Amino acid sequence: MQMRLRSGGTEGLLAEKLEALITQTRAKQAATMSEVQWRGRTVPVKIDKVRIFLLGLADNEEAIAQAEKEETKERLFESLLSECRDAIQAVREELKPDQKQREHSLEVDSGKVSNIQYLHSYLTNIKLSTAIKRNESMAKALQKALLQQQRTEDDGKHTARPQDLIRLYDIILQNLVELTQLPGLEEDKNFQKEIGLKTLVYKAYRCFFIAQSYVLVKKWSEALVLYDRVLKYANEVQSQAGAYKNSLKELPDVQELITQVNAEKYSLQAAAILDTSDTCEAESPSQVKDGKPLSERFETFCLDPSLVSKQASLVHFPPGFLPIPCKPLFFDLALNYVAFPPLEDKVEQKAKSGLTGYIKGIFGFRS
């Protein structure tokens, strides 16, 4: 793998020849490789491209571990992921014509996936695990850049931000979700438990850098709540690790994160107190200069020397005019002396009229 990174002159030609020789050797070894064992199940490997990839996997991982520069690691990771994608594509091509047989094997084996499908899950696990390691390596490099920025803030240049780390951990969490959905591993409780613990670890780190981004904008209360959530995730990992400590060795140290969070909480509380005192010191002179009397600023404490002098400003004097309700200027007094005409005679005539008056009118007996 390291030969691919060298170029130019005789070294480039030598690297190409060595690469061709390594490829031929792997092709010969691939003829003897017939199966692979993963999580207690042995799967036959019949695809040559997959055999070559699996034979070179250990060498590729060793080359990544020995690489010192971040750029070199990034190139090696990309090369490994590219080879893994090619192997997965070769398996997918075998899955298409074998779909009917795979469905039959699902019915016969009571839920067990076929060998070719399980091999696809194995290669997908390698791809997602490699992507997680690559993103974690990039996150470590960004953390170093952030520490250097905090030590040298005079330049005013910010190449790395906590938001970049948050994106990387979001991608890692998405990869972990895809791992839990691999066919053939849904009922593997140990595998699901390991992925759950890894998810808690990366959630803790993601939450930590979200809190760091809030600290930069001086949102102290939000950052403090997020720090408490980081401690909650970390304590859950420590309490549930138990027999899974070996699988968590490659992950970031949770105890180191707890120590760092406790230190950050104390620094945050001190910064919040200093920021509050600075705000009060900045506001108190302006409140005195506003000329407000003491009666209008009881809720604010400030040292005002004028209160003990002969010209103390206690209240506004003379007081200002205030609008008050006033009685109306005119009253309608004439309405009380208005007398309406009597209507008694008209009311009586209406009472006498009726059927009797109608009969008297017919026979001429009118009064």
C-alpha positions as CSV (number, residue, x, y, z in Angstrom):
1,M,0.0,0.0,0.0
2,Q,2.8,2.4,0.8
3,M,4.4,1.8,-2.6
4,R,1.3,3.3,-4.2
5,L,2.0,6.6,-2.5
6,R,5.5,7.1,-4.0
7,S,5.9,8.5,-7.4
8,G,8.5,9.9,-9.7
9,G,11.8,8.6,-11.2
10,T,13.1,5.1,-10.6
11,E,11.1,4.8,-7.3
12,G,7.9,5.1,-9.3
13,L,8.9,2.3,-11.7
14,L,10.1,0.1,-8.9
15,A,6.8,0.7,-7.0
16,E,4.8,-0.3,-10.0
17,K,6.8,-3.5,-10.5
18,L,6.5,-4.4,-6.8
19,E,2.8,-3.7,-6.9
20,A,2.3,-6.0,-9.9
21,L,4.3,-8.7,-8.1
22,I,2.2,-8.3,-5.0
23,T,-1.0,-8.6,-7.0
24,Q,0.2,-11.8,-8.7
25,T,1.2,-13.3,-5.4
26,R,-2.3,-12.5,-4.0
27,A,-3.9,-14.0,-7.0
28,K,-2.1,-17.2,-6.5
29,Q,-2.9,-17.3,-2.8
30,A,-6.6,-16.5,-3.6
31,A,-6.8,-19.8,-5.5
32,T,-6.2,-21.6,-2.2
33,M,-8.6,-19.5,-0.1
34,S,-12.0,-21.1,-0.1
35,E,-13.9,-19.8,3.0
36,V,-14.0,-17.1,5.7
37,Q,-15.3,-17.4,9.2
38,W,-17.1,-14.5,10.9
39,R,-19.1,-14.4,14.1
40,G,-19.3,-18.1,14.5
41,R,-20.4,-18.8,10.9
42,T,-18.2,-20.2,8.0
43,V,-19.0,-18.8,4.6
44,P,-17.5,-20.1,1.3
45,V,-15.8,-17.5,-0.9
46,K,-16.0,-18.3,-4.6
47,I,-15.5,-14.8,-6.1
48,D,-11.8,-14.1,-7.0
49,K,-12.1,-10.4,-6.5
50,V,-13.4,-10.9,-2.9
51,R,-10.6,-13.5,-2.2
52,I,-7.9,-11.0,-3.3
53,F,-9.4,-8.2,-1.2
54,L,-9.6,-10.4,1.9
55,L,-6.1,-11.6,1.5
56,G,-4.7,-8.1,1.3
57,L,-7.0,-6.7,4.1
58,A,-4.5,-7.4,6.9
59,D,-1.6,-5.8,5.1
60,N,-3.7,-2.8,4.3
61,E,-4.7,-2.3,8.0
62,E,-1.1,-2.8,9.1
63,A,0.0,-0.1,6.6
64,I,-2.6,2.3,8.0
65,A,-1.5,1.6,11.5
66,Q,2.1,2.3,10.6
67,A,1.4,5.5,8.7
68,E,2.6,8.6,10.6
69,K,1.2,11.5,8.5
70,E,-2.5,12.2,8.4
71,E,-2.4,12.7,4.6
72,T,-0.9,9.2,4.2
73,K,-3.5,7.7,6.4
74,E,-6.3,9.4,4.4
75,R,-5.0,8.0,1.1
76,L,-4.6,4.5,2.5
77,F,-8.2,4.6,3.9
78,E,-9.6,5.8,0.6
79,S,-7.7,3.1,-1.3
80,L,-9.0,0.4,1.1
81,L,-12.5,1.7,0.9
82,S,-12.3,1.7,-2.9
83,E,-11.2,-2.0,-3.0
84,C,-13.9,-2.9,-0.5
85,R,-16.6,-1.2,-2.7
86,D,-15.4,-3.2,-5.7
87,A,-15.6,-6.5,-3.8
88,I,-19.1,-5.6,-2.6
89,Q,-20.2,-4.8,-6.1
90,A,-18.9,-8.2,-7.3
91,V,-21.0,-9.9,-4.6
92,R,-24.1,-7.9,-5.6
93,E,-23.7,-9.1,-9.2
94,E,-23.8,-12.7,-7.8
95,L,-26.8,-11.9,-5.7
96,K,-29.0,-10.8,-8.6
97,P,-29.2,-14.2,-10.5
98,D,-29.3,-16.1,-7.2
99,Q,-32.3,-14.2,-5.7
100,K,-34.8,-17.1,-6.1
101,Q,-32.4,-19.6,-4.5
102,R,-31.8,-17.1,-1.7
103,E,-35.5,-16.7,-1.0
104,H,-35.8,-20.5,-0.9
105,S,-32.9,-20.8,1.6
106,L,-34.6,-18.2,3.8
107,E,-37.7,-20.4,4.0
108,V,-35.8,-23.7,4.6
109,D,-33.3,-22.4,7.1
110,S,-36.0,-20.7,9.3
111,G,-34.8,-17.1,8.9
112,K,-31.1,-17.7,8.2
113,V,-29.8,-15.7,5.2
114,S,-27.9,-17.4,2.4
115,N,-24.1,-17.7,2.3
116,I,-23.7,-15.1,-0.4
117,Q,-26.0,-12.6,1.5
118,Y,-24.0,-13.3,4.7
119,L,-20.8,-12.6,2.8
120,H,-22.3,-9.3,1.6
121,S,-23.0,-8.4,5.2
122,Y,-19.4,-9.3,6.2
123,L,-17.9,-7.0,3.5
124,T,-20.4,-4.2,4.3
125,N,-19.3,-4.5,7.9
126,I,-15.7,-4.1,6.8
127,K,-16.6,-1.1,4.7
128,L,-18.6,0.7,7.5
129,S,-16.0,-0.1,10.2
130,T,-13.2,1.3,8.0
131,A,-15.3,4.4,7.3
132,I,-15.7,4.8,11.1
133,K,-12.0,4.5,11.7
134,R,-11.3,7.0,8.9
135,N,-13.7,9.6,10.3
136,E,-12.3,9.0,13.8
137,S,-8.8,9.6,12.5
138,M,-10.0,12.9,10.9
139,A,-11.7,13.9,14.1
140,K,-8.4,13.4,16.1
141,A,-6.6,15.6,13.6
142,L,-9.3,18.3,13.9
143,Q,-9.1,18.1,17.7
144,K,-5.3,18.8,17.5
145,A,-6.0,21.7,15.2
146,L,-8.5,23.1,17.7
147,L,-6.1,22.9,20.6
148,Q,-3.4,24.7,18.6
149,Q,-5.9,27.4,17.7
150,Q,-6.8,27.9,21.4
151,R,-3.1,28.3,22.3
152,T,-2.4,30.7,19.4
153,E,-5.5,32.9,19.1
154,D,-3.6,36.1,18.1
155,D,-3.6,35.3,14.4
156,G,-7.4,35.5,14.2
157,K,-7.5,32.6,11.7
158,H,-9.8,29.7,12.4
159,T,-9.3,26.8,10.1
160,A,-11.0,24.2,12.3
161,R,-14.4,24.6,14.1
162,P,-16.3,22.3,16.5
163,Q,-19.1,22.2,13.9
164,D,-16.7,20.2,11.6
165,L,-16.2,17.6,14.4
166,I,-20.0,17.4,14.9
167,R,-20.5,16.5,11.2
168,L,-17.9,13.7,11.5
169,Y,-19.6,12.2,14.5
170,D,-22.9,12.5,12.8
171,I,-21.5,10.4,9.9
172,I,-20.1,7.8,12.4
173,L,-23.5,7.5,14.2
174,Q,-25.2,7.0,10.8
175,N,-22.7,4.2,10.0
176,L,-23.4,2.5,13.3
177,V,-27.1,2.6,12.5
178,E,-26.4,0.8,9.2
179,L,-24.4,-1.8,11.0
180,T,-27.4,-2.7,13.2
181,Q,-29.5,-3.3,10.0
182,L,-27.2,-5.8,8.3
183,P,-29.0,-8.9,7.1
184,G,-28.2,-12.0,9.3
185,L,-27.2,-10.0,12.4
186,E,-30.6,-8.7,13.6
187,E,-30.8,-11.5,16.2
188,D,-27.2,-11.4,17.2
189,K,-27.6,-9.9,20.7
190,N,-23.8,-9.6,21.3
191,F,-23.3,-7.7,18.1
192,Q,-26.2,-5.4,18.7
193,K,-25.0,-4.8,22.3
194,E,-21.5,-3.9,21.0
195,I,-22.9,-1.4,18.5
196,G,-25.2,0.1,21.2
197,L,-22.2,0.8,23.4
198,K,-20.2,2.2,20.6
199,T,-23.1,4.5,19.7
200,L,-23.2,5.8,23.3
201,V,-19.4,6.5,23.1
202,Y,-19.7,8.5,19.9
203,K,-22.9,10.3,21.1
204,A,-21.0,11.4,24.2
205,Y,-18.2,12.9,22.0
206,R,-20.7,14.5,19.6
207,C,-22.5,16.1,22.5
208,F,-19.2,17.3,24.0
209,F,-18.3,19.2,20.8
210,I,-21.8,20.6,20.5
211,A,-21.3,22.0,24.0
212,Q,-17.9,23.4,22.9
213,S,-19.7,25.3,20.1
214,Y,-22.1,26.8,22.6
215,V,-19.2,27.9,24.8
216,L,-17.7,29.8,21.8
217,V,-20.9,32.0,21.6
218,K,-21.1,32.4,25.4
219,K,-24.3,30.3,25.8
220,W,-23.3,29.1,29.3
221,S,-26.5,27.4,30.4
222,E,-27.0,25.4,27.2
223,A,-23.4,24.3,27.3
224,L,-23.7,23.2,31.0
225,V,-26.7,21.1,30.2
226,L,-24.9,19.4,27.3
227,Y,-21.9,18.7,29.5
228,D,-24.2,16.9,32.0
229,R,-25.6,14.8,29.1
230,V,-22.0,13.9,28.1
231,L,-21.4,12.6,31.7
232,K,-24.7,10.6,31.5
233,Y,-23.7,8.9,28.3
234,A,-20.2,8.2,29.6
235,N,-21.5,6.7,32.9
236,E,-23.9,4.5,30.9
237,V,-20.9,3.1,28.9
238,Q,-18.9,2.4,32.0
239,S,-21.8,0.7,33.8
240,Q,-22.8,-1.5,30.7
241,A,-19.3,-2.3,29.4
242,G,-18.7,-5.4,31.5
243,A,-17.7,-8.3,29.1
244,Y,-17.5,-5.9,26.1
245,K,-14.4,-4.0,27.2
246,N,-12.2,-5.8,24.6
247,S,-14.4,-4.6,21.8
248,L,-14.2,-1.0,23.2
249,K,-10.4,-0.8,23.4
250,E,-10.1,0.8,19.9
251,L,-12.7,3.5,20.8
252,P,-11.8,6.8,22.4
253,D,-11.3,6.7,26.2
254,V,-14.5,7.4,28.1
255,Q,-12.7,8.1,31.4
256,E,-10.5,10.7,29.7
257,L,-13.6,12.4,28.4
258,I,-15.2,12.4,31.9
259,T,-12.1,14.1,33.3
260,Q,-12.1,16.7,30.5
261,V,-15.8,17.4,30.9
262,N,-15.4,18.0,34.7
263,A,-12.6,20.4,34.0
264,E,-14.6,22.2,31.3
265,K,-17.6,22.6,33.6
266,Y,-15.5,24.4,36.2
267,S,-14.0,26.6,33.5
268,L,-17.5,27.3,32.2
269,Q,-18.9,28.3,35.5
270,A,-15.9,30.6,36.2
271,A,-16.3,32.2,32.7
272,A,-20.0,32.7,33.2
273,I,-19.4,34.5,36.6
274,L,-16.7,36.7,35.0
275,D,-19.0,37.5,32.1
276,T,-21.8,38.4,34.4
277,S,-19.6,40.7,36.5
278,D,-18.2,42.4,33.4
279,T,-21.8,43.0,32.2
280,C,-22.8,44.6,35.6
281,E,-19.7,46.8,35.6
282,A,-20.4,47.9,32.1
283,E,-24.1,48.7,32.9
284,S,-23.8,50.4,36.3
285,P,-22.1,53.6,35.1
286,S,-24.7,54.1,32.4
287,Q,-27.5,53.7,34.9
288,V,-26.0,56.4,37.1
289,K,-25.5,58.7,34.1
290,D,-29.1,58.3,33.0
291,G,-30.2,60.6,35.8
292,K,-32.9,58.3,37.0
293,P,-34.0,59.0,40.6
294,L,-33.7,56.3,43.3
295,S,-37.4,55.6,43.3
296,E,-37.1,54.2,39.7
297,R,-34.2,51.9,40.2
298,F,-34.8,50.0,43.4
299,E,-34.2,46.6,41.6
300,T,-30.6,47.6,40.5
301,F,-27.7,48.0,42.9
302,C,-25.0,50.5,42.0
303,L,-22.7,52.7,44.0
304,D,-24.0,56.3,43.5
305,P,-22.0,58.9,45.6
306,S,-24.7,61.5,44.9
307,L,-27.1,59.8,47.3
308,V,-25.1,60.9,50.3
309,S,-24.6,64.4,49.1
310,K,-26.9,67.5,49.4
311,Q,-28.2,67.0,45.9
312,A,-29.4,63.4,46.2
313,S,-31.8,62.4,43.4
314,L,-34.5,60.5,45.2
315,V,-37.7,61.4,43.3
316,H,-38.8,63.7,40.6
317,F,-39.6,67.1,42.1
318,P,-41.8,68.8,41.3
319,P,-43.8,65.8,40.1
320,G,-45.1,65.8,36.6
321,F,-48.7,66.3,35.6
322,L,-50.9,63.3,35.3
323,P,-54.2,63.0,33.5
324,I,-57.2,62.4,35.7
325,P,-60.9,61.9,34.9
326,C,-63.0,65.1,35.2
327,K,-66.8,65.6,35.6
328,P,-68.7,66.7,32.4
329,L,-69.3,70.4,31.9
330,F,-73.1,70.2,30.9
331,F,-76.0,68.1,32.2
332,D,-79.3,67.5,30.4
333,L,-81.5,68.9,33.2
334,A,-84.6,69.7,30.9
335,L,-85.5,66.0,30.5
336,N,-86.5,65.8,34.2
337,Y,-89.2,68.5,33.6
338,V,-90.8,67.2,30.4
339,A,-94.5,66.1,30.9
340,F,-96.1,63.8,28.4
341,P,-99.8,64.3,27.4
342,P,-102.5,62.1,29.1
343,L,-103.6,59.0,27.2
344,E,-106.3,57.7,29.5
345,D,-109.3,58.5,27.3
346,K,-107.8,56.7,24.4
347,V,-107.0,53.7,26.4
348,E,-110.7,53.5,27.7
349,Q,-112.1,53.7,24.1
350,K,-110.0,50.8,23.0
351,A,-111.2,48.8,26.0
352,K,-115.0,49.4,25.2
353,S,-114.7,48.5,21.5
354,G,-115.3,44.9,20.6
355,L,-118.2,42.6,19.6
356,T,-120.8,44.5,21.6
357,G,-119.9,47.8,20.0
358,Y,-120.1,46.2,16.6
359,I,-123.6,44.9,17.1
360,K,-124.8,48.3,18.4
361,G,-123.4,49.9,15.4
362,I,-125.5,47.7,13.1
363,F,-128.8,48.4,14.8
364,G,-128.1,52.1,15.2
365,F,-127.7,52.1,18.9
366,R,-124.8,54.4,19.2
367,S,-124.0,56.4,22.2
